[in-house]
């Protein structure tokens, strides 16, 4: 739905609410995708949000809950009766219900689980026992599997009776101990002889993951091999659940958003709808980190305070050195971090990538240095100062290439999200080395520089 269509629907929804035409509004909502409804609910007050939500059919209400951002979800949950909420959660797919419950404060989540029917609560709790951002947390325990001796005709009957199962893409084949032994694409199942045992038509080489596998790794596996679903198995190869492509798309969106935000020094889970109170602490933490790195860069400048006092002209060019180093590291680090996220950048490729970035750094540094030398000479008429500035820019581009590659890789090796190697951290190196090279050379040659 386009923004214009959403605005029209929002106006229509408000008009129907004010006119108390609930039946018409319910019919209009029935025709609207859950994602669009969730976006519309964000723009309503808490009371109207609850009124609109109560008009949704339970299955649609569950889908809307799953699509709602954390802040709106919390407000909506607190505005609804616990009984109606637990009934909606009980009808949701377990993985979606687990995602909703995990976004709530612990006390409220436990209370809802206590009120849910035993089977539904157990399914949700089973998923919640796995860590955040793991395959176990996003898998659905509802899947279609048959024993390996099951004839194709019986497998097809089972498939027909389970037609309402969520996102059926493959039929899994297990042995008597529920160990995964193969997978049958639906097309192969439909075209096979009805009397054939499924073990004879299944693919024995099955790509699978464990519940502890990172969700980003799962997304990479599905993307690389063009899978529609991936099975989740225990260490003993017992089939536990599946992760479907729609969940993987959500993971890709979440991980990309997180990386972009962390590159800018934001917590990684912030949305434009979060309240100031919700993000205050997160923003403040990163700004304190940035303040600390800025003090470190300022302390390097402080080492050359006398030189700056002797030749105030040095202060004019310092921001240029810092700015060029900053853009150099940002460009290199962004490419490297994205390469890590896609699985392209590994330790085996480290030297190749570092060599490329060093060549780029030296080449662009040399060009920028020459251009800046000419500008500085025309501007201030001091050749030696212009030369020092050009050398400092060249050196800083070299440093930018090195730290832009090595710091994200080092963080990845130590299992820290490389995206935090953003300008908040990496540019500190180029600021420090840039100021040190520029002011250091100027100090050494100060007696040759005109005041």
Buried (B, 14 or more C-beta within 10 A) or exposed (E): BEEEEBEEBBEEBBEBBEEEEBEEBBEBBEEBEBBBBBBBBBBBEEEBBBBBBBBBEBEBBBBBBBBBBBBBBBBBBEBBEEEEBBBBBBBBBBBBBBBBBBBBEEEBBEEBBEBBEEEBBEBBBBBBEBEEBBBBBBBBBBBBBBBBEBBBEBBBEBBEEEEEEBBBBBBBBBBEEBBBBBBBBBEBBEEBEEEBBBBEBBEEEBEBBBBEBBBBBBBBBBBEEEBBBBBBBBEEBEBBBBBBBEBBEBBBEBBEBBBBBBBEBBBBBBBEEBEEEBBEEBBEEBEEBBEEBBEEBEEBBEEBEEBBEBBEBBEEBBEBBBBBBBBBBBBBBBBBBBBBBEBEBEEEEBEEBBEBBBEBBBEBBBEBBBEBBEEBBEEBEBEBBBBBBBBBBBBBBBBBBBBBBBBBBEBBEEEEBBBBBBBBBBBBBBBBBBBBBBBBBBBEEBEEBEE
